[in-house]
């Protein structure tokens, strides 16, 4: 039986879904203003692993991961890049999808964009105002934190502690410093929508409350994200959702993955230790990043160093050498599932992959083949060992050869020889090359 550490109760507890016929999970997705960095990718891998496990155990799993495409960071990036907001968010969303696919993550069941749910956000805010949990002032709408006694329960702090420890904005339109924004005015070139409080845009927190309700209802099974979201984002989500819907809980289980550090420090452009997923993919396959993430328990911090992807690639090389002996499909090893059922213990699951690999190299005949088959199935359940070994070990295909193949494919498409274009595409995919077709050219990279 699956057991999960619940941030809300601060203990590991058995997972009992509200509806065993349809398990619901919501995970906070990216704010699409730039390329995804390693810290953005970690929760995607963590909750992809949970999604895979839940799908094995339940008839239907609805996994919702949003796209935040209205945000002040987006506005600032568009201005700095001299591009319009829609162009920026479309470009960065496409890049995000490609990068997460390169890490062998499954797509979520639904991926709502915040800008498609503005009406639902407005309706939710109107409900909060009607119930006096929110108020409008100077074109802003704010949530009354002191009106919700349970505020702070997720992060286990008192309201005054939360307000003192947070960077709250002191503004004349606020009744109290800790009140947070549900709606704010927009002027000039800023994106905005008509509302009962004037032309404006939503606050960040209200977006997830509206989108999760639309797909999963007022109360659902699991809400996930990085530990940095516990306060204020998830705390605020709970407050506005529970107050609007008169429910005790927004989600029954709250799961949070640990921080990602780089060489013992917080990742920062100013420190020169900031890495996008694409920075690492330029030198290592996506599976190396995934393996590195899964090698640490999701609730623990990860310290990423120069040796992290190297060690991951070395371990995967050994696994791939072992599955050369595989000759049939089979089930993953039961100890792998047992490890995952214990609060998603991926390091323990990976230790079983090493045990199976040892058996492959220490035995011969039927026992060796059985271990190789089980190793391959177990790795693939973890989102690993997806590539044919001969292709994995030919990963250093000459770039000039790939460039020429990409060029040949483009020429075939232009001459409407689509059969030839598809043939070349298959050659590239079989060599572990991912293609991204743009309006004017094609970008390739190794998966």
ZAMARGU-4260 file (C-alpha; in steps of 0.2 Angstrom, whole numbers, plus 5000, padded with zeros to 4 digits):
<rodrens>
0) 5000/5000/5000 | 5006/5017/4996 | 5012/5028/5010 | 5016/5047/5008 | 5023/5060/5019
5) 5009/5073/5021 | 5016/5091/5024 | 4999/5095/5031 | 5000/5083/5045 | 5019/5081/5046
10) 5019/5063/5045 | 5019/5048/5034 | 5002/5041/5031 | 4993/5028/5020 | 4986/5035/5004
15) 4967/5033/5003 | 4960/5042/4988 | 4943/5051/4989 | 4938/5041/4974 | 4947/5025/4970
20) 4940/5026/4952 | 4948/5043/4949 | 4963/5049/4959 | 4966/5068/4957 | 4983/5076/4958
25) 4988/5095/4955 | 5006/5101/4953 | 5011/5119/4952 | 5019/5121/4935 | 5031/5134/4927
30) 5030/5152/4925 | 5035/5153/4907 | 5046/5168/4905 | 5063/5159/4902 | 5071/5142/4899
35) 5068/5129/4913 | 5082/5128/4925 | 5087/5112/4935 | 5076/5118/4950 | 5061/5119/4939
40) 5064/5101/4932 | 5066/5092/4949 | 5047/5093/4954 | 5042/5087/4936 | 5053/5072/4938
45) 5047/5069/4956 | 5028/5070/4952 | 5030/5061/4936 | 5037/5046/4946 | 5022/5047/4957
50) 5010/5048/4942 | 5018/5032/4935 | 5015/5023/4952 | 4997/5029/4954 | 4993/5024/4936
55) 4999/5006/4940 | 4988/5006/4956 | 4972/5014/4951 | 4960/5013/4936 | 4961/5032/4932
60) 4973/5046/4937 | 4969/5064/4933 | 4986/5073/4934 | 4984/5092/4932 | 5000/5103/4930
65) 4997/5121/4925 | 5006/5134/4915 | 5007/5152/4923 | 5007/5163/4908 | 5002/5179/4916
70) 5014/5186/4929 | 5025/5201/4933 | 5041/5191/4929 | 5034/5188/4911 | 5030/5206/4909
75) 5048/5211/4914 | 5056/5198/4903 | 5045/5203/4888 | 5050/5221/4890 | 5068/5216/4892
80) 5068/5205/4876 | 5058/5218/4866 | 5045/5204/4862 | 5026/5204/4865 | 5020/5193/4880
85) 5011/5180/4869 | 5027/5177/4858 | 5037/5175/4874 | 5025/5163/4883 | 5022/5153/4867
90) 5041/5151/4864 | 5046/5147/4882 | 5031/5135/4884 | 5037/5125/4869 | 5055/5124/4876
95) 5048/5118/4892 | 5039/5104/4884 | 5054/5099/4874 | 5065/5099/4889 | 5054/5090/4901
100) 5051/5077/4887 | 5070/5075/4885 | 5070/5070/4904 | 5057/5056/4899 | 5043/5064/4909
105) 5025/5059/4904 | 5014/5073/4899 | 5000/5077/4912 | 4982/5073/4909 | 4978/5092/4908
110) 4989/5107/4907 | 4979/5122/4909 | 4985/5140/4905 | 4981/5153/4918 | 4975/5165/4904
115) 4961/5153/4899 | 4953/5153/4917 | 4952/5172/4920 | 4933/5171/4922 | 4934/5157/4934
120) 4946/5167/4944 | 4934/5182/4944 | 4920/5171/4950 | 4931/5164/4964 | 4936/5182/4970
125) 4917/5187/4969 | 4913/5173/4981 | 4926/5178/4993 | 4920/5196/4993 | 4902/5190/4996
130) 4908/5180/5011 | 4918/5194/5017 | 4935/5185/5016 | 4941/5198/5003 | 4939/5216/5000
135) 4941/5228/4985 | 4951/5244/4987 | 4959/5256/4974 | 4957/5243/4960 | 4965/5229/4970
140) 4956/5215/4979 | 4964/5207/4994 | 4961/5192/5005 | 4958/5195/5023 | 4971/5184/5032
145) 4965/5187/5049 | 4948/5181/5044 | 4954/5163/5042 | 4960/5156/5059 | 4968/5141/5050
150) 4980/5152/5041 | 4998/5145/5043 | 4993/5127/5047 | 5002/5120/5032 | 5019/5129/5036
155) 5016/5127/5055 | 5018/5145/5060 | 5007/5158/5068 | 5000/5172/5058 | 5011/5185/5065
160) 5026/5175/5063 | 5022/5172/5044 | 5019/5191/5041 | 5035/5195/5050 | 5045/5182/5041
165) 5038/5186/5024 | 5042/5200/5012 | 5024/5208/5013 | 5020/5224/5004 | 5014/5238/5015
170) 5002/5248/5005 | 4988/5260/5008 | 4975/5249/5000 | 4978/5235/5013 | 4968/5233/5029
175) 4983/5223/5036 | 5000/5220/5030 | 4998/5202/5028 | 4983/5202/5017 | 4988/5196/5000
180) 4982/5201/4982 | 4969/5192/4972 | 4967/5205/4959 | 4977/5220/4954 | 4975/5234/4941
185) 4984/5234/4924 | 4989/5250/4915 | 4998/5254/4898 | 5005/5238/4890 | 5002/5226/4904
190) 4990/5212/4901 | 4973/5214/4908 | 4955/5209/4908 | 4939/5218/4912 | 4932/5214/4930
195) 4920/5221/4943 | 4935/5230/4950 | 4942/5238/4934 | 4954/5233/4921 | 4967/5222/4929
200) 4975/5204/4931 | 4975/5191/4944 | 4987/5188/4958 | 4997/5172/4957 | 4989/5162/4971
205) 4971/5163/4964 | 4976/5155/4948 | 4980/5138/4955 | 4964/5138/4965 | 4953/5141/4950
210) 4962/5129/4939 | 4963/5115/4952 | 4944/5117/4955 | 4940/5116/4937 | 4948/5099/4934
215) 4948/5091/4951 | 4934/5099/4961 | 4934/5108/4978 | 4943/5095/4987 | 4955/5083/4979
220) 4968/5070/4983 | 4986/5076/4981 | 4993/5094/4978 | 5012/5094/4975 | 5026/5107/4972
225) 5043/5112/4978 | 5046/5116/4996 | 5049/5134/4992 | 5030/5135/4988 | 5024/5130/5005
230) 5023/5148/5010 | 5016/5159/5004 | 5009/5151/4988 | 5001/5135/4995 | 4996/5143/5011
235) 4987/5156/5002 | 4979/5143/4990 | 4972/5134/5005 | 4965/5149/5013 | 4956/5156/4997
240) 4950/5139/4992 | 4943/5133/5008 | 4935/5150/5012 | 4927/5151/4995 | 4920/5133/4995
245) 4917/5131/5014 | 4928/5115/5014 | 4940/5109/5028 | 4954/5105/5015 | 4958/5110/4998
250) 4969/5094/4996 | 4970/5079/5007 | 4989/5076/5004 | 5002/5090/5002 | 5019/5084/4995
255) 5034/5095/4993 | 5051/5091/4985 | 5067/5098/4993 | 5078/5112/4987 | 5091/5110/4973
260) 5108/5117/4977 | 5123/5119/4966 | 5140/5116/4974 | 5133/5119/4991 | 5125/5136/4987
265) 5108/5142/4981 | 5108/5142/4962 | 5110/5160/4956 | 5115/5169/4940 | 5125/5181/4951
270) 5135/5167/4958 | 5138/5160/4941 | 5131/5143/4946 | 5115/5144/4937 | 5111/5130/4925
275) 5096/5127/4913 | 5091/5110/4909 | 5097/5114/4891 | 5114/5118/4898 | 5116/5100/4905
280) 5108/5092/4889 | 5121/5100/4879 | 5133/5087/4886 | 5123/5073/4894 | 5107/5063/4889
285) 5091/5067/4898 | 5091/5051/4907 | 5107/5056/4917 | 5098/5071/4924 | 5083/5060/4928
290) 5094/5047/4936 | 5103/5060/4947 | 5086/5067/4953 | 5079/5050/4957 | 5095/5045/4966
295) 5091/5057/4980 | 5074/5055/4990 | 5062/5068/4984 | 5061/5076/5001 | 5079/5079/5003
300) 5089/5093/4996 | 5100/5089/4981 | 5118/5097/4979 | 5122/5097/4961 | 5140/5097/4956
305) 5150/5095/4940 | 5152/5076/4945 | 5133/5074/4947 | 5129/5070/4929 | 5145/5061/4926
310) 5142/5049/4939 | 5124/5047/4933 | 5130/5043/4916 | 5142/5030/4922 | 5129/5021/4932
315) 5117/5021/4917 | 5131/5015/4906 | 5133/4999/4917 | 5114/4997/4917 | 5113/4998/4898
320) 5128/4986/4896 | 5118/4974/4907 | 5101/4975/4897 | 5110/4970/4881 | 5106/4952/4887
325) 5088/4956/4888 | 5077/4947/4876 | 5059/4949/4881 | 5046/4960/4890 | 5042/4956/4908
330) 5036/4965/4924 | 5047/4976/4935 | 5054/4969/4951 | 5042/4969/4966 | 5055/4976/4977
335) 5055/4992/4966 | 5037/4994/4968 | 5038/4991/4987 | 5052/5005/4988 | 5041/5017/4978
340) 5026/5013/4989 | 5036/5019/5004 | 5035/5038/5001 | 5042/5037/4984 | 5059/5030/4990
345) 5068/5031/4973 | 5085/5028/4980 | 5080/5011/4987 | 5072/5007/4970 | 5088/5011/4961
350) 5098/5000/4973 | 5087/4986/4967 | 5093/4990/4949 | 5111/4989/4955 | 5107/4972/4962
355) 5099/4965/4946 | 5114/4972/4936 | 5126/4963/4948 | 5116/4947/4944 | 5117/4949/4926
360) 5136/4951/4926 | 5139/4936/4939 | 5128/4923/4931 | 5125/4915/4914 | 5111/4907/4904
365) 5093/4908/4910 | 5096/4917/4926 | 5107/4930/4917 | 5093/4934/4904 | 5079/4934/4917
370) 5089/4947/4928 | 5092/4958/4912 | 5074/4957/4907 | 5068/4962/4925 | 5081/4976/4925
375) 5075/4983/4909 | 5057/4983/4915 | 5061/4990/4932 | 5072/5004/4924 | 5058/5009/4911
380) 5045/5010/4925 | 5057/5023/4933 | 5058/5032/4916 | 5075/5025/4913 | 5083/5013/4900
385) 5071/5019/4886 | 5084/5019/4873 | 5091/5004/4864 | 5109/5000/4871 | 5117/5001/4854
390) 5110/5019/4851 | 5114/5024/4869 | 5133/5019/4867 | 5133/5028/4850 | 5128/5044/4858
395) 5143/5053/4852 | 5137/5054/4834 | 5146/5067/4824 | 5137/5084/4825 | 5141/5088/4806
400) 5133/5071/4801 | 5117/5076/4811 | 5117/5094/4804 | 5118/5086/4786 | 5103/5074/4790
405) 5093/5089/4797 | 5097/5099/4781 | 5092/5084/4770 | 5076/5082/4779 | 5072/5101/4777
410) 5075/5100/4759 | 5064/5084/4757 | 5050/5093/4766 | 5052/5109/4755 | 5051/5098/4739
415) 5036/5089/4747 | 5045/5072/4748 | 5037/5068/4765 | 5041/5050/4764 | 5060/5054/4763
420) 5058/5067/4777 | 5050/5054/4788 | 5063/5042/4784 | 5077/5054/4789 | 5067/5059/4805
425) 5066/5041/4810 | 5085/5039/4808 | 5088/5053/4819 | 5076/5048/4832 | 5084/5030/4832
430) 5100/5039/4836 | 5093/5047/4851 | 5091/5064/4843 | 5076/5075/4847 | 5070/5087/4833
435) 5060/5104/4836 | 5053/5111/4820 | 5051/5130/4821 | 5043/5141/4808 | 5060/5144/4799
440) 5072/5130/4805 | 5074/5114/4815 | 5083/5113/4831 | 5090/5096/4836 | 5098/5089/4852
445) 5102/5073/4860 | 5088/5065/4871
</rodrens>
